[in-house]
Structures are given as C-alpha cells and as structure tokens.
Amino acid sequence: MMVRVRFFASLREAVGLEQEDVKLPPGATIKTLLQTLARAHPGLGALLEGRGVRFAVNRCYVPPDAGLQEGDEVALVPPVGGG
C-alpha cells in the first residue's frame, strides 16, 4: 500500500523533501513506516528516536502503534522549541 508522508521543520531539513510517497506492506503501522524511512534516509533515524516527534494520520494525532491504510497522509511533526 502507498501512504504520503509530510515532513516538517528539522525532519524536512534532514530528508530534503516536503513530502514523499512510501510503499508499505499491508497491516503496516506508524512504527513500520518509521523503520522504512530510517532505512531510506540514514540521517533521519536519530531524529525520530526519543525526540518527542508526533504523528498525525489524516490530520489526527495517533500513537506509534496506529495502523495505516492505503492513501493515508502521515505528518511527522518534531517538537517545537521557543520561549
């Protein structure tokens, strides 16, 4: 199945893309997607681990074990600092 991934802020800079279509096996989860992206973009793996990245599927925030469906749009949103 295919899902569209949208990258924001530091994740966009690491990948060099605003979005990417990714092929995943049926029954894939956000975790599966993250593993696939880390293999395709070596610099991305470290940014995704334990950094508070949030995941939104079709504009709704979900946990990492959430399932994905054909045509889903997944946004990867890193934490925002400021103050």
N, CA and C of each residue as an Amber inpcrd file, in Angstrom:
protein
   249
   0.8420000  -1.1730000   0.0000000   0.0000000   0.0000000   0.0000000
   0.8900000   1.2400000   0.0000000   0.3200000   2.3410000  -0.4560000
   1.0590000   3.6030000  -0.5160000   0.4700000   4.6030000   0.4720000
   1.3620000   5.3000000   1.1790000   0.9600000   6.4030000   2.0480000
   1.8160000   7.6120000   1.6870000   1.2870000   8.7800000   1.9270000
   2.0470000  10.0120000   1.6970000   2.5390000  10.5210000   3.0430000
   3.8330000  10.7980000   3.1170000   4.4470000  11.2990000   4.3460000
   4.8050000  12.7630000   4.1390000   4.4210000  13.5880000   5.0980000
   4.7730000  15.0070000   5.0840000   5.7610000  15.2630000   6.2140000
   6.8610000  15.9210000   5.8770000   7.9270000  16.2110000   6.8330000
   7.8780000  17.6850000   7.2250000   8.1070000  17.9710000   8.5070000
   8.0850000  19.3430000   8.9910000   9.3870000  19.6860000   9.7160000
   9.7500000  20.9640000   9.6410000  10.8630000  21.5630000  10.3850000
  12.1690000  20.7750000  10.2050000  12.8020000  20.3540000  11.3010000
  14.1110000  19.6900000  11.2350000  14.0480000  18.3780000  10.4620000
  12.9040000  17.7170000  10.4760000  12.7740000  16.4660000   9.7210000
  12.7940000  16.7520000   8.2220000  12.1600000  17.8290000   7.8160000
  12.1790000  18.2320000   6.4070000  13.6070000  18.5490000   5.9780000
  14.3370000  19.2430000   6.8390000  15.7260000  19.5830000   6.5190000
  16.5880000  18.3330000   6.3970000  16.3840000  17.3530000   7.2680000
  17.1840000  16.1260000   7.2460000  16.9370000  15.3070000   5.9870000
  15.6870000  15.2830000   5.5420000  15.3190000  14.4690000   4.3840000
  15.5120000  15.2360000   3.0770000  15.3420000  16.5480000   3.1370000
  15.4520000  17.3530000   1.9270000  14.1930000  17.3380000   1.0820000
  13.0860000  16.9210000   1.6790000  11.8030000  16.8450000   0.9710000
  10.6870000  17.3750000   1.8570000   9.6500000  17.9220000   1.2270000
   8.4540000  18.3070000   1.9780000   7.5370000  17.1100000   2.1720000
   7.5040000  16.2430000   1.1650000   6.6670000  15.0540000   1.2530000
   7.2450000  13.9480000   0.3940000   6.7910000  12.7370000   0.6860000
   7.2810000  11.5620000  -0.0290000   6.2030000  10.4880000   0.0140000
   5.9970000   9.8120000  -1.1040000   5.0960000   8.6640000  -1.1370000
   5.9140000   7.4210000  -0.8060000   5.4040000   6.6240000   0.1320000
   6.1450000   5.4710000   0.6380000   5.2940000   4.2170000   0.4840000
   5.9050000   3.1670000  -0.0420000   5.2270000   1.8760000  -0.1750000
   5.4630000   1.0630000   1.0930000   4.3730000   0.5390000   1.6580000
   4.4310000  -0.2570000   2.8850000   3.6530000  -1.5500000   2.6970000
   3.9640000  -2.5750000   3.4970000   3.1990000  -3.8230000   3.4100000
   1.8140000  -3.6480000   4.0380000   0.8510000  -4.4600000   3.6350000
  -0.4670000  -4.4150000   4.2810000  -0.3210000  -4.6400000   5.7850000
  -1.1350000  -3.9490000   6.5680000  -1.0750000  -4.0880000   8.0190000
   0.0060000  -3.2580000   8.6780000   0.6560000  -2.3880000   7.9130000
   1.7420000  -1.5650000   8.4570000   1.2170000  -0.5770000   9.4970000
   2.1070000  -0.2100000  10.4040000   1.8090000   0.7720000  11.4490000
   2.7510000   1.9670000  11.2900000   2.5630000   2.9530000  12.1390000
   3.4960000   4.0880000  12.1660000   4.9160000   3.5810000  12.4160000
   5.0760000   2.6170000  13.3180000   6.4110000   2.0580000  13.5970000
   7.0380000   1.4750000  12.3330000   6.2410000   0.7520000  11.5450000
   6.7280000   0.1860000  10.2830000   7.1930000   1.3020000   9.3570000
   6.3930000   2.3450000   9.2730000   6.7390000   3.4890000   8.4300000
   8.0510000   4.1190000   8.8870000   8.2180000   4.3120000  10.1770000
   9.4440000   4.9280000  10.6950000  10.6740000   4.0910000  10.3760000
  10.5510000   2.7740000  10.4910000  11.6670000   1.8860000  10.1520000
  12.0050000   1.9990000   8.6670000  10.9880000   2.0550000   7.8280000
  11.1860000   2.1840000   6.3860000  11.8690000   3.5060000   6.0540000
  11.4110000   4.5820000   6.6760000  12.0080000   5.8970000   6.4300000
  13.4500000   5.9660000   6.9210000  13.7420000   5.3600000   8.0650000
  15.1060000   5.3760000   8.6060000  16.0730000   4.6420000   7.6780000
  15.5980000   3.5690000   7.0340000  16.4500000   2.8530000   6.0700000
  16.6840000   3.6940000   4.8150000  15.6630000   4.4010000   4.3720000
  15.7660000   5.1910000   3.1440000  16.5420000   6.4950000   3.3450000
  16.4940000   7.0330000   4.5640000  17.1370000   8.3150000   4.8740000
  17.9740000   8.1390000   6.1410000  19.2350000   7.7250000   6.0030000
  20.0600000   7.3940000   7.1650000  20.1250000   8.4750000   8.2470000
  20.0990000   9.7360000   7.9000000  20.1720000  10.7910000   8.9030000
  18.8860000  10.9950000   9.6800000  17.8230000  10.3750000   9.2320000
  16.5170000  10.5810000   9.8540000  16.3150000   9.7340000  11.1010000
  16.8950000   8.5500000  11.1430000  16.6770000   7.6240000  12.2570000
  16.9410000   8.2340000  13.6190000  18.0660000   8.9130000  13.7660000
  18.4160000   9.5140000  15.0580000  17.4320000  10.6060000  15.4520000
  16.8990000  11.3260000  14.4780000  15.9390000  12.3930000  14.7770000
  14.5960000  11.8410000  15.2400000  14.2750000  10.6320000  14.8120000
  12.9770000  10.0520000  15.1510000  12.9690000   9.3460000  16.5000000
  14.1420000   8.9730000  17.0000000  14.2250000   8.1990000  18.2410000
  14.1980000   9.1000000  19.4680000  13.1840000   8.9480000  20.2860000
  13.1270000   9.6020000  21.5800000  13.1690000  11.1120000  21.5710000
  12.7370000  11.7220000  20.5100000  12.8110000  13.1800000  20.4190000
  11.4570000  13.8490000  20.5330000  10.4310000  13.1250000  20.8700000
   9.1220000  13.7420000  21.0130000   8.4170000  14.0130000  19.7070000
   8.8230000  13.3380000  18.6330000   8.1480000  13.5040000  17.3500000
   6.7170000  12.9980000  17.4840000   5.7780000  13.7730000  16.9700000
   4.3680000  13.3750000  16.9930000   3.9660000  12.9520000  15.5940000
   2.9470000  12.1160000  15.5340000   2.4900000  11.5440000  14.2740000
   1.0140000  11.8600000  14.0920000   0.6650000  12.3710000  12.9250000
  -0.7360000  12.6340000  12.6170000  -1.0910000  11.8760000  11.3450000
  -2.1740000  11.1290000  11.4030000  -2.6810000  10.4260000  10.2310000
  -3.9770000  11.1140000   9.8330000  -3.9900000  11.6200000   8.6140000
  -5.1600000  12.3400000   8.1110000  -5.5940000  13.4350000   9.0850000
  -4.5910000  14.1500000   9.6140000  -4.7600000  15.3180000  10.4940000
  -5.2360000  14.9980000  11.9100000  -5.1430000  13.7460000  12.3250000
  -5.4800000  13.3580000  13.7030000  -4.2450000  12.7180000  14.3290000
  -3.8390000  13.2090000  15.4970000  -2.6650000  12.6410000  16.1620000
  -2.9490000  11.2170000  16.6200000  -1.9460000  10.3510000  16.4260000
  -2.0880000   8.9290000  16.7360000  -0.8290000   8.4340000  17.4390000
  -0.9260000   7.2860000  18.1480000   0.2610000   6.6820000  18.7650000
   1.0770000   5.9160000  17.7210000   2.3230000   5.5640000  18.0520000
   3.1940000   4.8600000  17.1060000   2.6850000   3.4930000  16.6580000
   1.7910000   2.8790000  17.4340000   1.2900000   1.5600000  17.0350000
   0.0150000   1.6480000  16.2010000  -0.3720000   2.8540000  15.7950000
  -1.5790000   3.0280000  14.9790000  -1.3860000   2.4030000  13.6040000
  -2.4260000   1.7420000  13.1210000  -2.3890000   1.1360000  11.7980000
  -2.5590000   2.1650000  10.6950000  -2.0600000   1.8170000   9.5270000
  -2.1630000   2.6840000   8.3590000  -2.9750000   1.9980000   7.2730000
  -3.5900000   2.8150000   6.4340000  -4.3950000   2.3250000   5.3230000
  -3.9000000   2.9520000   4.0200000  -4.2040000   2.3020000   2.9200000
  -3.8880000   2.8260000   1.5920000  -4.3560000   4.2780000   1.4800000
  -3.4530000   5.1460000   1.0000000  -3.8140000   6.5330000   0.7480000
  -3.7590000   7.4610000   1.9440000  -3.3920000   6.9560000   3.1260000
  -3.2930000   7.8220000   4.3020000  -2.2230000   8.8900000   4.0900000
  -2.4320000  10.0420000   4.7240000  -1.4160000  11.0820000   4.7750000
  -0.8840000  11.1240000   6.2000000   0.4220000  10.9360000   6.3390000
   1.0590000  10.8900000   7.6540000   1.9760000  12.0990000   7.7910000
   1.7280000  12.9010000   8.8150000   2.5800000  14.0540000   9.0990000
   3.5130000  13.7010000  10.2460000   4.7910000  13.9670000  10.0620000
   5.7920000  13.7750000  11.1120000   6.1530000  15.1560000  11.6370000
   5.7950000  15.4090000  12.8970000   5.9190000  16.7430000  13.4750000
   6.8940000  16.7000000  14.6520000   8.0820000  17.3040000  14.4980000
   9.0410000  17.3190000  15.6030000   8.6010000  18.3090000  16.6790000
   9.1750000  18.1870000  17.8840000   8.8340000  19.1480000  18.9340000
   9.2900000  20.5510000  18.5370000   8.5560000  21.5210000  19.0120000
   8.8750000  22.9130000  18.7060000   9.4260000  23.5640000  19.9630000
  10.5460000  24.2220000  19.8290000  11.1390000  24.9220000  20.9630000
  10.8970000  26.4150000  20.8400000  11.0990000  27.0820000  21.8990000
  10.9310000  28.5360000  21.8660000  10.7840000  29.0670000  23.2720000
  10.4980000  30.3190000  23.3440000  10.2710000  30.8330000  24.6770000
  10.5750000  32.2450000  24.8580000
